[in-house]
Amino acid sequence: MELVFLIATVTSVFVSFVDGAGYLQIRPPSLKQCCYTDINKAHFSYDRDFCEGPKNWCKVHPCWTTCGSKRRQSPININTNETIYRRYPRLKFENILKRVIATIRNNGHAPYFEVHEMFEDEITLCNVPERPRKKEYNFAQLHVHLGRDEKEGSEHSIDNKFKPMEAQMVFYDKDYEDVAEAKSKRNGLVVISVMIEVYGRSKENDDCGCDGETLRLYPLTSINPDFWTLLRLPRKCWYNNCGRTPSKDFIEKRCEKEEPENRPFFVFEGITPLDVMPYDTNRFYTYAGSLTSPPCYETVQWVVYKCPIKVSTKAFKMLQLVQDSHLNPLAKLGVRRPLQTNTNVVVYRNHLK
């Protein structure tokens, strides 16, 4: 299968953000309140020593209490010796050769691509493991995770081995209007994960047939966000329902964020899942998990490809230098949730060992 890559023309889009006031789609920095009543002001951090860090996400806002669950939180370590073989059909994509118009946003932690609603020919996915075979999901987002440690940037690990980065493609149930509506619904999301290695730094995965893997030109350069003055001091949170999932009524009334007023920045060159799909798309692991950032809803079927893709050292370094909402490079704190420990998550594989 011929792969289509993100090319240099998209790189120029990122470069154009840096002019003038900076990237308008970035969210403001944390108010350092530790907990919030207004979901539009709520902020989470990847700083593990901060009150808004990963272990405290469930305390930051009542909409995020699911982050404290021990049922099926992601990411996880995939212990291949404990996986169960099932003969799943290959994932089936429609319109995957088309490049869909996207916007680039920055949630204060990292930039990500979001498919724009004006595009009518959606890229769809079916044959999702553990879901009805004909159920269709629309491609919605593409984003990349990395860590403080250059060698451990992926959110998931396989046999306790991490990769420098991890690409995640988000699909939502076609019965819903968009990701925002689908993410809290039962079986509302599918996320496809692809591990990313840095070219020339790893000689593992010989069984993946990586000789056919081509260097990806992932387009990333430093993004200057607007900086808003910190206004308030931390205060003690007054609620703690960690582990409970908010009710449907509560989510609809309290947990829907307002759309940003700033104009979106379009990527008219378009994106496609093929930009980050591995050469070997036959082998994967799958499990029922969650979003890896607040609100951490347990509505995701994860598909983690066994084999990685490769990017250049330059692209990797450029991503590390992208700035968060506090003007710190992403590499300072990383953009990855720590591994989660669950009571009853079963991981399946579609290939023999």
C-alpha positions in Angstrom: 0.0 0.0 0.0 1.4 3.3 -1.0 1.6 5.8 1.9 0.8 9.5 1.6 2.8 11.8 3.9 2.4 15.2 5.3 4.8 17.3 3.1 6.7 20.5 3.3 3.8 22.6 2.1 2.1 21.8 5.4 5.2 22.8 7.3 4.9 26.3 5.9 1.5 26.5 7.6 3.1 26.1 11.0 5.8 28.6 10.2 3.1 31.2 9.3 1.7 31.0 12.9 4.7 32.6 14.5 4.2 36.0 12.9 2.8 38.8 14.9 0.7 38.0 18.0 1.2 34.3 17.7 -1.0 31.3 17.4 -4.6 32.5 18.0 -6.1 29.1 18.7 -4.0 28.4 21.8 -5.9 28.3 25.1 -4.9 30.7 27.9 -2.5 29.4 30.6 -3.7 27.9 33.9 -5.1 30.2 36.6 -3.4 27.8 39.1 -6.6 27.4 41.0 -6.2 23.6 41.3 -10.0 23.3 40.9 -12.6 25.1 38.9 -16.4 25.5 38.7 -16.4 26.9 35.1 -15.5 24.2 32.6 -14.4 26.8 30.2 -11.7 27.9 32.6 -10.7 24.5 33.8 -7.1 23.6 33.0 -5.1 20.4 33.4 -1.4 20.0 33.4 1.2 17.3 32.6 3.3 18.5 35.6 3.3 15.5 37.9 4.1 17.7 40.9 1.4 20.2 40.3 -2.1 20.2 41.8 -3.5 20.2 38.2 -1.3 17.3 37.2 -2.3 13.8 36.0 -2.9 12.2 39.4 -5.2 15.1 40.4 -7.2 15.5 37.1 -10.2 14.0 38.7 -10.3 16.7 41.3 -9.8 19.7 39.0 -13.5 19.8 37.8 -16.6 17.7 38.5 -16.8 16.9 34.8 -13.4 15.1 35.0 -14.1 12.7 37.9 -13.9 9.7 35.5 -10.1 10.3 35.4 -9.9 8.7 38.8 -11.6 5.5 37.7 -9.8 2.1 37.9 -12.1 0.4 35.4 -10.7 1.0 31.9 -8.5 4.1 31.9 -5.8 4.6 29.3 -3.0 4.5 28.4 -1.8 1.1 29.5 1.2 -1.2 29.2 0.4 -4.0 26.7 1.9 -7.2 28.0 1.9 -9.3 24.9 2.1 -12.6 26.9 -1.2 -11.8 28.5 -3.0 -10.8 25.3 -5.7 -13.0 23.8 -5.8 -13.9 20.2 -8.9 -13.2 18.2 -9.3 -13.4 14.5 -10.5 -9.9 13.6 -11.0 -8.6 10.0 -8.8 -5.8 8.8 -9.9 -2.3 9.6 -11.8 -0.9 6.6 -11.5 2.7 5.5 -13.6 4.6 3.0 -12.2 7.7 1.2 -8.8 7.2 2.9 -7.0 8.4 -0.3 -8.7 11.8 0.0 -7.1 14.6 1.9 -9.7 16.3 4.1 -9.5 20.0 4.9 -8.4 20.5 8.5 -7.8 23.2 11.1 -4.9 23.4 13.5 -5.5 24.1 17.1 -3.4 24.2 20.2 -5.1 23.1 23.5 -2.4 24.6 25.6 -0.4 21.4 25.6 0.3 20.6 21.9 -1.0 21.4 18.4 -3.4 19.0 16.8 -5.2 18.7 13.5 -9.0 18.7 13.4 -11.0 17.8 10.4 -13.2 20.7 9.4 -16.9 20.3 9.2 -17.2 21.9 5.8 -15.7 18.7 4.2 -18.6 16.5 3.1 -16.7 13.4 1.9 -15.8 12.0 5.4 -13.1 9.5 5.9 -14.8 6.6 7.6 -13.8 3.5 9.5 -15.6 0.2 10.0 -14.7 -3.4 11.0 -13.7 -2.0 14.4 -12.8 -4.8 16.8 -15.4 -5.5 19.5 -17.9 -3.2 17.8 -20.6 -4.1 15.2 -18.8 -4.8 12.0 -20.9 -2.4 9.9 -20.8 0.5 12.4 -19.2 3.5 10.8 -16.9 6.1 12.5 -15.8 9.4 11.0 -12.2 10.6 11.1 -12.0 13.7 13.3 -8.6 14.4 14.8 -4.8 13.7 14.5 -2.4 14.5 17.3 1.0 13.4 18.6 2.3 12.7 22.1 5.9 12.9 23.4 7.6 12.8 26.7 10.2 14.5 28.9 12.5 11.6 28.1 13.4 11.4 24.4 13.1 7.6 24.5 9.8 7.5 26.4 7.3 9.8 24.7 4.6 7.4 23.7 1.6 7.1 26.0 1.2 3.3 25.6 4.0 0.9 26.0 4.4 -2.6 24.6 6.1 -5.1 27.0 7.2 -2.1 29.1 8.9 -0.5 26.1 8.0 3.0 25.1 8.7 4.9 21.8 9.8 8.5 21.4 6.3 9.6 20.2 2.8 8.2 19.6 0.4 9.4 16.9 -3.3 9.1 17.7 -6.2 9.3 15.2 -9.6 9.9 16.6 -12.8 8.6 15.0 -16.3 9.2 16.3 -19.6 7.2 15.9 -21.3 8.5 12.7 -24.6 8.5 14.5 -23.5 11.7 16.4 -22.8 15.1 15.0 -19.2 15.4 16.1 -16.5 14.3 18.6 -17.9 16.6 21.3 -21.3 14.9 21.2 -19.9 11.4 20.8 -17.1 11.3 23.4 -19.3 10.8 26.4 -21.6 8.2 24.7 -21.2 4.5 25.2 -18.8 3.2 22.4 -18.7 6.7 21.0 -15.1 6.8 19.9 -12.3 4.7 18.3 -8.7 5.8 18.5 -6.0 4.3 16.3 -2.5 4.5 17.8 0.8 4.4 15.9 4.2 4.3 17.7 6.8 6.7 16.2 10.5 6.1 16.2 13.2 8.6 15.3 15.1 7.6 12.2 18.5 6.1 12.9 18.0 5.8 16.6 16.4 2.4 17.0 17.2 -1.0 15.5 14.3 -2.8 17.1 11.2 -4.2 15.4 13.0 -6.4 12.9 9.8 -8.5 12.7 7.8 -5.6 11.6 9.3 -5.5 8.1 10.5 -1.9 8.7 12.6 -2.0 5.5 9.5 -0.9 3.8 8.9 2.0 6.1 9.6 5.4 4.7 10.8 8.4 6.6 7.9 10.7 7.4 8.1 14.5 7.0 5.9 15.4 10.0 5.4 19.2 9.8 6.3 20.8 13.0 7.9 24.1 14.1 7.8 26.3 17.1 4.5 28.0 17.8 4.3 31.2 19.8 1.1 31.3 21.8 -0.5 34.4 23.3 0.4 34.7 27.0 -2.3 35.8 29.5 -1.3 37.0 32.9 -1.9 34.6 35.8 -4.6 36.1 38.0 -5.3 33.9 40.9 -3.6 31.7 43.5 -4.2 28.0 44.2 -7.0 27.1 46.6 -8.1 23.9 48.1 -10.7 21.9 46.1 -14.0 21.3 47.9 -15.2 18.2 46.1 -13.8 14.8 45.4 -15.8 12.2 43.5 -12.8 10.6 41.8 -13.7 7.5 39.9 -17.3 8.3 39.3 -18.6 9.1 35.8 -20.9 12.2 35.7 -24.5 11.6 34.8 -25.7 12.1 31.3 -27.8 15.1 32.4 -24.8 16.6 34.3 -22.5 16.2 31.2 -25.1 17.9 29.0 -25.6 20.9 31.3 -22.1 21.4 32.8 -19.5 19.8 30.7 -19.8 21.2 27.2 -17.2 23.8 26.5 -17.8 26.9 24.4 -16.3 27.0 21.0 -13.3 29.4 20.7 -14.2 32.8 19.1 -10.9 33.2 17.3 -10.8 32.3 13.6 -9.5 28.8 12.8 -6.3 28.3 10.8 -7.0 26.1 7.8 -4.8 23.4 6.3 -6.2 23.4 2.8 -3.6 20.8 1.7 -5.6 18.5 3.9 -4.8 15.5 6.1 -5.5 11.7 6.0 -4.8 8.8 8.3 -2.3 7.6 5.8 0.0 10.3 6.9 0.8 8.3 10.0 -0.2 4.7 9.2 2.6 2.1 9.4 3.8 0.1 6.5 2.4 -3.0 8.3 -1.3 -2.5 9.0 -2.1 -6.2 9.5 -1.1 -6.5 13.1 -2.6 -4.7 16.0 -3.7 -4.9 19.7 -7.1 -3.7 20.8 -8.8 -3.0 24.1 -11.7 -1.0 25.6 -10.2 2.1 27.3 -10.6 5.8 27.7 -9.6 9.2 26.6 -6.0 9.9 27.8 -6.8 13.5 28.9 -9.7 15.0 30.7 -12.6 14.3 30.8 -11.2 10.7 30.5 -14.5 9.2 29.4 -14.4 5.4 29.2 -15.9 5.3 25.7 -12.9 4.4 23.5 -12.0 1.3 21.6 -8.2 1.5 21.2 -6.4 -0.1 18.2 -2.7 0.0 18.8 -0.6 -1.0 15.8 2.3 -3.4 16.5 4.7 -1.7 14.1 6.0 1.9 14.3 6.6 4.6 11.7 9.8 6.7 11.6 10.3 10.5 11.5 13.5 12.5 11.1 15.5 13.8 14.0 14.8 17.3 12.8 11.0 16.8 12.9 11.3 15.3 16.4 13.4 18.2 17.7 11.0 20.7 16.2 8.0 19.1 17.9 9.9 19.2 21.2 10.3 23.0 20.8 6.6 23.7 20.3 5.4 25.9 23.2 2.6 25.2 25.6 0.3 27.9 27.0 3.0 28.9 29.6 5.6 29.4 26.8 7.5 26.3 27.9 8.7 23.8 25.2 6.7 20.6 25.2 9.8 18.6 26.1 9.8 20.3 29.6 6.8 18.4 30.9 6.0 16.1 28.0 2.6 15.5 26.5 1.7 12.1 27.9 -0.4 10.7 30.7 1.3 8.1 32.9 0.3 4.4 32.5 -2.9 3.5 34.3 -3.6 0.5 36.5 -7.0 -1.0 35.9 -8.9 -3.9 37.6 -10.2 -5.6 34.5 -8.9 -4.6 31.1 -8.4 -7.4 28.5 -6.2 -6.8 25.6 -6.7 -8.7 22.4 -4.4 -9.2 19.4 -5.3 -10.2 15.8 -2.0 -11.9 15.0 -0.1 -14.9 16.2 3.0 -14.3 18.3 
